[in-house]
Amino acid sequence: MRISILGAGNMAEVLGAKWAANGHDLMITGRSSEKAAALADRLNARTGSFAEAALHADAALIAVLYQGMEYTLERIGDGLRGKPIIDCNNPVEIEGFTLTTPPGESMAQQIAKATGGHVVKAFNLCHADVWRMPSIAFDGRPLTVPYCGDHPTALHATTRLIEDVGGVPLQTGDLRHAHYLEASAAIIIAQLFRGRPTRTVFNLVDDQTPATQ
Ligand SMILES: NC(=O)c1ccc[n+]([C@@H]2O[C@H](COP(=O)([O-])OP(=O)(O)OC[C@H]3O[C@@H](n4cnc5c(N)ncnc54)[C@H](OP(=O)(O)O)[C@@H]3O)[C@@H](O)[C@H]2O)c1
């Protein structure tokens, strides 16, 4: 898959590294072209402008801090219209750990509206250090990765990309459910800022879930 990653930070690096290892063709872009080029170099990927990255993509990951979302969306142009867009972003401020979006509205829906893309919310519930783990399992149980969206092709692409990083995909609903995934992230982020280890997760387990320990 040709994957464009918009944002050249932690999430771009950890997810990009696993996708590159699975044979995907990556293009990286970001506010700092130097940073994007350096990351592209490390991932054996290409780099380009936001508009070039949008055109390159079979699917895109947007991974920027919420403070940079408006800046990013303004630069994408029309290139992601009708394409799968994975949104891992958390509009959560770090004083009271509340959502910065208006009540009932998600960042995922804002991205869909601005780009015309088929947005899927995913990968937003764990610290980058979790995605970096060679095998993402806790107590011998694989990590469940909730995601939600409206479009079958975009959902299918996301499922594959979750499996490529070693997670077990769990569709939680349509894009209206992105709001709940973003709110759930606020709980985890607050825990991390209060000192819990970065590899802290919520998982979904039942008595059928394989455990090796
Ligand atoms: N890190 C995690 O553990 C984690 C986990 C789950 C979800 N997320 C979410 O994933 C997204 C990316 O996180 P990250 O850790 O990868 O972020 P990051 O490393 O801090 O930065 C990601 C990108 O955002 C850009 N950016 C930051 N502020 C900006 C601004 N004001 N205007 C324009 N661009 C700006 C950065 O550009 P510069 O390099 O030029 O600053 C960089 O390209 C966030 O929405 C975060 O909530 C993060």
The ligand as an SDF file (V2000), in Angstrom:
LIG
                    3D

 48 52  0  0  0  0  0  0  0  0999 V2000
    2.9850   10.1680   21.1750 N   0  0  0  0  0  0  0  0  0  0  0  0
    2.0890    9.2940   21.6080 C   0  0  0  0  0  0  0  0  0  0  0  0
    2.3830    8.4820   22.4860 O   0  0  0  0  0  0  0  0  0  0  0  0
    0.7100    9.2660   20.9950 C   0  0  0  0  0  0  0  0  0  0  0  0
   -0.0830    8.1420   21.1640 C   0  0  0  0  0  0  0  0  0  0  0  0
   -1.3630    8.0880   20.5920 C   0  0  0  0  0  0  0  0  0  0  0  0
   -1.8170    9.1740   19.8690 C   0  0  0  0  0  0  0  0  0  0  0  0
   -1.0260   10.2710   19.7300 N   0  0  0  0  0  0  0  0  0  0  0  0
   -1.5390   11.4080   18.9530 C   0  0  0  0  0  0  0  0  0  0  0  0
   -0.8650   11.3630   17.7050 O   0  0  0  0  0  0  0  0  0  0  0  0
   -0.6110   12.6940   17.2470 C   0  0  0  0  0  0  0  0  0  0  0  0
    0.8630   12.8270   16.9740 C   0  0  0  0  0  0  0  0  0  0  0  0
    1.5670   12.6260   18.1820 O   0  0  0  0  0  0  0  0  0  0  0  0
    3.1610   12.6420   18.1920 P   0  0  0  0  0  0  0  0  0  0  0  0
    3.6230   12.1940   19.5120 O   0  0  0  0  0  0  0  0  0  0  0  0
    3.6510   11.9690   16.9550 O   0  0  0  0  0  0  0  0  0  0  0  0
    3.4200   14.2080   18.0770 O   0  0  0  0  0  0  0  0  0  0  0  0
    4.7930   15.0030   17.9000 P   0  0  0  0  0  0  0  0  0  0  0  0
    5.9010   14.0550   17.7340 O   0  0  0  0  0  0  0  0  0  0  0  0
    4.9210   15.9740   19.0250 O   0  0  0  0  0  0  0  0  0  0  0  0
    4.5230   15.8640   16.5650 O   0  0  0  0  0  0  0  0  0  0  0  0
    3.8660   15.3280   15.4470 C   0  0  0  0  0  0  0  0  0  0  0  0
    3.8020   16.3590   14.3590 C   0  0  0  0  0  0  0  0  0  0  0  0
    2.9670   17.4740   14.7680 O   0  0  0  0  0  0  0  0  0  0  0  0
    3.5760   18.6740   14.2820 C   0  0  0  0  0  0  0  0  0  0  0  0
    3.1470   19.8390   15.0490 N   0  0  0  0  0  0  0  0  0  0  0  0
    3.1950   20.0070   16.3920 C   0  0  0  0  0  0  0  0  0  0  0  0
    2.6980   21.2280   16.7280 N   0  0  0  0  0  0  0  0  0  0  0  0
    2.3560   21.8320   15.5650 C   0  0  0  0  0  0  0  0  0  0  0  0
    1.7940   23.1010   15.2500 C   0  0  0  0  0  0  0  0  0  0  0  0
    1.4750   23.9840   16.1930 N   0  0  0  0  0  0  0  0  0  0  0  0
    1.5740   23.3880   13.9380 N   0  0  0  0  0  0  0  0  0  0  0  0
    1.8920   22.4960   12.9710 C   0  0  0  0  0  0  0  0  0  0  0  0
    2.4170   21.2630   13.2090 N   0  0  0  0  0  0  0  0  0  0  0  0
    2.6450   20.9450   14.4890 C   0  0  0  0  0  0  0  0  0  0  0  0
    5.0520   18.3950   14.4790 C   0  0  0  0  0  0  0  0  0  0  0  0
    5.7920   19.2940   13.7190 O   0  0  0  0  0  0  0  0  0  0  0  0
    7.2570   19.7430   14.2150 P   0  0  0  0  0  0  0  0  0  0  0  0
    8.0880   18.5110   14.1470 O   0  0  0  0  0  0  0  0  0  0  0  0
    7.6300   20.7950   13.2510 O   0  0  0  0  0  0  0  0  0  0  0  0
    7.0880   20.2360   15.6290 O   0  0  0  0  0  0  0  0  0  0  0  0
    5.1600   16.9580   13.9850 C   0  0  0  0  0  0  0  0  0  0  0  0
    5.3010   16.8820   12.5930 O   0  0  0  0  0  0  0  0  0  0  0  0
   -1.1380   13.6310   18.3240 C   0  0  0  0  0  0  0  0  0  0  0  0
   -2.3970   14.1340   17.9560 O   0  0  0  0  0  0  0  0  0  0  0  0
   -1.2480   12.7660   19.5630 C   0  0  0  0  0  0  0  0  0  0  0  0
   -2.3150   13.1640   20.4060 O   0  0  0  0  0  0  0  0  0  0  0  0
    0.2240   10.3310   20.2670 C   0  0  0  0  0  0  0  0  0  0  0  0
  1  2  1  0
  2  3  2  0
  2  4  1  0
  4  5  1  0
  4 48  2  0
  5  6  2  0
  6  7  1  0
  7  8  2  0
  8  9  1  0
  8 48  1  0
  9 10  1  0
  9 46  1  0
 10 11  1  0
 11 12  1  0
 11 44  1  0
 12 13  1  0
 13 14  1  0
 14 15  2  0
 14 16  1  0
 14 17  1  0
 17 18  1  0
 18 19  2  0
 18 20  1  0
 18 21  1  0
 21 22  1  0
 22 23  1  0
 23 24  1  0
 23 42  1  0
 24 25  1  0
 25 26  1  0
 25 36  1  0
 26 27  1  0
 26 35  1  0
 27 28  2  0
 28 29  1  0
 29 30  1  0
 29 35  2  0
 30 31  1  0
 30 32  2  0
 32 33  1  0
 33 34  2  0
 34 35  1  0
 36 37  1  0
 36 42  1  0
 37 38  1  0
 38 39  2  0
 38 40  1  0
 38 41  1  0
 42 43  1  0
 44 45  1  0
 44 46  1  0
 46 47  1  0
M  CHG  2   8   1  16  -1
M  END
$$$$
